[in-house]
Structure formats: structure tokens, C-alpha cells
Amino acid sequence: MRKFVKVNETVITPLEPRRVDILGSECLIDVRFVENHSGTGRWLYEYEASGEVGKVERFLNRLRELERKQDE
């Protein structure tokens, strides 16, 4: 039987919970909303992402791409 390594990553991003949840579903990982903070004129949201190593890395890469697009 093959066992997969699971990781938990804390992520802080300005992306709203709905978008992050959809992205987590697409990457086949679990994303849990932890809390939100008001910082420097905009809201920041904290999440805990958990899943297999490669899937969490793919999620983080796609999340950063969305952040860059949102800032443009």
C-alpha cells in the first residue's frame, strides 16, 4: 500500500474565502478559514491548507498567481 505525506501550511492572503475554497477544491486539498485581519487599508485572511505535499505546493503557486492578477 502506498502512503502519501500530508502537510499543513498556514497561508495569509487578501483573497476572499469563497475564491480560496474553490481553488482548494480544484487542487484536491482541504482549506480551513482561521481568521481575518484588517491591515494597511485592506482585509487579510488566514487559512490552513492541508493535503499531499505536491498538491499543497500547486495550491500555493496558483494562489500567488491569483494575488498578482488581483493587484494589477
Residue frames as a rotation matrix with the C-alpha (Angstrom) as fourth column:
MET 1
0.583 0.812 0.000 0.00
0.812 -0.583 0.000 0.00
0.000 0.000 -1.000 0.00
ARG 2
-0.349 -0.689 0.635 1.27
0.684 -0.651 -0.329 3.46
0.640 0.320 0.698 -0.89
LYS 3
0.320 0.400 -0.859 1.25
0.887 -0.444 0.124 6.16
-0.332 -0.802 -0.497 1.80
PHE 4
0.231 -0.159 0.960 1.24
0.575 -0.773 -0.266 9.85
0.785 0.614 -0.087 0.98
VAL 5
-0.631 -0.496 -0.597 2.95
0.776 -0.420 -0.471 12.56
-0.017 -0.760 0.650 3.02
LYS 6
0.445 0.826 0.346 0.48
0.746 -0.556 0.367 15.15
0.496 0.095 -0.863 4.26
VAL 7
-0.727 -0.674 -0.126 1.43
0.652 -0.622 -0.433 18.69
0.214 -0.398 0.892 5.25
ASN 8
0.517 0.792 -0.324 -0.28
0.843 -0.537 0.034 21.66
-0.147 -0.290 -0.945 6.88
GLU 9
-0.613 -0.666 0.426 0.56
0.736 -0.677 -0.001 25.17
0.289 0.313 0.905 5.66
THR 10
0.134 0.592 -0.795 -0.59
0.666 -0.648 -0.370 28.46
-0.734 -0.480 -0.481 7.11
VAL 11
-0.489 -0.201 0.849 -1.44
0.834 -0.392 0.388 30.99
0.254 0.898 0.359 4.40
ILE 12
-0.042 0.459 -0.887 -2.24
0.452 -0.783 -0.427 34.70
-0.891 -0.419 -0.175 4.74
THR 13
-0.766 -0.125 0.631 -3.73
0.643 -0.162 0.748 36.30
0.009 0.979 0.204 1.64
PRO 14
-0.772 0.524 -0.361 -6.07
-0.399 -0.841 -0.366 39.13
-0.496 -0.139 0.857 0.61
LEU 15
-0.730 0.519 -0.445 -8.20
-0.293 0.351 0.889 36.67
0.618 0.779 -0.105 -1.42
GLU 16
-0.130 0.814 0.566 -11.71
-0.985 -0.170 0.018 36.11
0.111 -0.556 0.824 -0.12
PRO 17
-0.428 -0.057 0.902 -12.75
-0.531 0.824 -0.199 32.77
-0.732 -0.564 -0.383 1.44
ARG 18
0.644 0.739 0.194 -15.05
-0.256 0.449 -0.856 31.78
-0.720 0.502 0.479 -1.45
ARG 19
0.682 -0.441 -0.584 -12.25
-0.669 -0.052 -0.742 32.04
0.297 0.896 -0.331 -4.03
VAL 20
-0.385 -0.881 0.274 -9.74
-0.917 0.332 -0.221 30.22
0.104 -0.336 -0.936 -1.83
ASP 21
-0.090 0.440 0.893 -12.23
-0.454 0.780 -0.430 27.43
-0.887 -0.444 0.129 -1.11
ILE 22
0.894 0.415 -0.167 -12.87
-0.308 0.302 -0.902 26.91
-0.324 0.858 0.398 -4.83
LEU 23
0.317 -0.868 -0.381 -9.13
-0.817 -0.047 -0.574 26.88
0.481 0.494 -0.725 -5.53
GLY 24
-0.450 -0.453 0.769 -8.57
-0.823 0.545 -0.160 24.34
-0.346 -0.705 -0.618 -2.73
SER 25
0.400 0.687 0.607 -11.26
-0.280 0.722 -0.633 22.08
-0.873 0.083 0.481 -4.21
GLU 26
0.876 -0.110 -0.470 -9.64
-0.468 0.048 -0.882 22.31
0.119 0.993 -0.009 -7.64
CYS 27
-0.064 -0.992 -0.108 -6.25
-0.818 0.114 -0.563 21.33
0.571 0.052 -0.819 -6.16
LEU 28
0.428 0.375 -0.823 -7.81
0.021 0.906 0.423 18.48
0.904 -0.198 0.380 -4.12
ILE 29
-0.723 -0.606 -0.331 -6.77
0.381 0.050 -0.923 19.77
0.576 -0.794 0.195 -0.69
ASP 30
0.339 0.788 -0.513 -8.60
0.904 -0.122 0.410 20.88
0.260 -0.603 -0.754 2.45
VAL 31
-0.636 -0.462 0.618 -8.61
0.277 -0.884 -0.377 24.60
0.720 -0.069 0.690 3.21
ARG 32
0.167 0.652 -0.740 -9.84
0.968 0.035 0.249 25.85
0.188 -0.758 -0.625 6.57
PHE 33
0.180 -0.012 0.984 -10.56
0.072 -0.997 -0.025 29.53
0.981 0.076 -0.179 7.26
VAL 34
-0.338 -0.391 -0.856 -8.92
0.873 0.210 -0.441 30.58
0.352 -0.896 0.270 10.53
GLU 35
0.238 0.424 -0.874 -9.46
0.691 -0.706 -0.155 34.35
-0.683 -0.567 -0.461 10.92
ASN 36
0.364 -0.124 0.923 -9.29
0.765 -0.525 -0.372 37.71
0.531 0.842 -0.097 9.19
HIS 37
-0.126 -0.512 -0.850 -7.25
0.793 -0.567 0.224 40.83
-0.597 -0.645 0.477 9.96
SER 38
0.916 0.318 0.244 -7.63
0.400 -0.756 -0.518 44.41
0.019 0.572 -0.820 8.86
GLY 39
0.128 -0.951 -0.282 -4.25
0.622 -0.144 0.770 45.57
-0.773 -0.274 0.573 7.69
THR 40
-0.707 -0.599 -0.375 -3.00
0.175 -0.663 0.728 48.59
-0.685 0.449 0.574 5.73
GLY 41
-0.501 0.561 -0.659 -6.33
-0.738 -0.675 -0.014 49.51
-0.452 0.479 0.752 4.20
ARG 42
0.007 0.554 -0.833 -7.49
-0.780 0.524 0.342 46.03
0.626 0.647 0.435 3.17
TRP 43
0.650 0.333 0.683 -8.53
-0.706 0.598 0.380 42.75
-0.282 -0.729 0.623 4.74
LEU 44
-0.431 -0.747 -0.507 -6.14
-0.785 0.587 -0.197 39.84
0.445 0.313 -0.839 5.06
TYR 45
0.694 0.712 0.109 -7.47
-0.699 0.630 0.338 36.31
0.172 -0.310 0.935 5.57
GLU 46
-0.452 -0.832 0.321 -5.64
-0.884 0.467 -0.034 33.47
-0.121 -0.299 -0.946 7.29
TYR 47
0.669 0.626 -0.402 -6.16
-0.694 0.719 -0.034 29.87
0.268 0.302 0.915 6.16
GLU 48
-0.197 -0.682 0.704 -4.77
-0.639 0.634 0.436 26.46
-0.744 -0.364 -0.561 6.97
ALA 49
0.429 0.240 -0.871 -4.19
-0.869 0.374 -0.325 24.31
0.248 0.896 0.369 3.90
SER 50
-0.198 -0.493 0.847 -3.67
-0.644 0.717 0.267 20.58
-0.739 -0.493 -0.459 4.37
GLY 51
0.898 0.421 -0.129 -3.10
-0.377 0.584 -0.718 17.79
-0.227 0.694 0.684 1.90
GLU 52
0.634 -0.690 0.350 -0.41
0.724 0.688 0.046 15.92
-0.273 0.224 0.936 0.00
VAL 53
-0.081 -0.804 -0.588 2.88
0.451 -0.556 0.698 17.76
-0.889 -0.209 0.408 -0.49
GLY 54
-0.836 -0.314 0.451 2.67
0.525 -0.213 0.824 18.31
-0.162 0.925 0.343 -4.27
LYS 55
-0.018 0.925 0.378 -0.98
0.869 -0.172 0.463 19.34
0.494 0.337 -0.801 -4.17
VAL 56
0.607 0.180 -0.774 -0.38
0.651 -0.671 0.355 21.94
-0.455 -0.719 -0.525 -1.46
GLU 57
-0.450 -0.836 -0.315 2.57
0.384 -0.499 0.777 23.35
-0.807 0.228 0.545 -3.44
ARG 58
-0.674 0.292 0.679 0.39
0.685 -0.098 0.722 23.59
0.278 0.951 -0.134 -6.56
PHE 59
0.438 0.876 -0.200 -2.29
0.876 -0.365 0.316 25.35
0.204 -0.314 -0.927 -4.48
LEU 60
0.292 -0.403 -0.867 0.23
0.503 -0.706 0.498 27.88
-0.813 -0.582 -0.004 -3.14
ASN 61
-0.772 -0.608 0.184 1.56
0.444 -0.309 0.841 28.61
-0.455 0.731 0.508 -6.64
ARG 62
-0.365 0.728 0.581 -1.92
0.764 -0.123 0.634 29.17
0.533 0.675 -0.511 -8.06
LEU 63
0.537 0.533 -0.654 -2.84
0.828 -0.480 0.288 31.31
-0.160 -0.696 -0.700 -5.05
ARG 64
-0.189 -0.710 -0.678 0.17
0.398 -0.687 0.608 33.59
-0.898 -0.155 0.412 -5.67
GLU 65
-0.830 -0.051 0.556 -0.78
0.556 -0.164 0.815 33.86
0.050 0.985 0.164 -9.37
LEU 66
0.156 0.973 0.170 -4.30
0.865 -0.218 0.453 34.99
0.477 0.077 -0.875 -8.41
GLU 67
0.414 -0.074 -0.907 -2.88
0.671 -0.649 0.359 37.53
-0.615 -0.757 -0.219 -5.97
ARG 68
-0.667 -0.726 -0.165 -0.67
0.378 -0.521 0.765 39.02
-0.642 0.448 0.622 -8.71
LYS 69
-0.610 0.515 0.602 -3.62
0.661 -0.087 0.745 39.23
0.437 0.853 -0.287 -11.11
GLN 70
0.435 0.817 -0.379 -5.75
0.889 -0.324 0.324 40.91
0.142 -0.478 -0.867 -8.43
ASP 71
0.119 -0.482 -0.868 -3.07
0.550 -0.696 0.462 43.54
-0.827 -0.532 0.182 -7.80
GLU 72
-0.749 -0.450 0.487 -2.81
0.637 -0.285 0.716 44.50
-0.183 0.846 0.500 -11.49
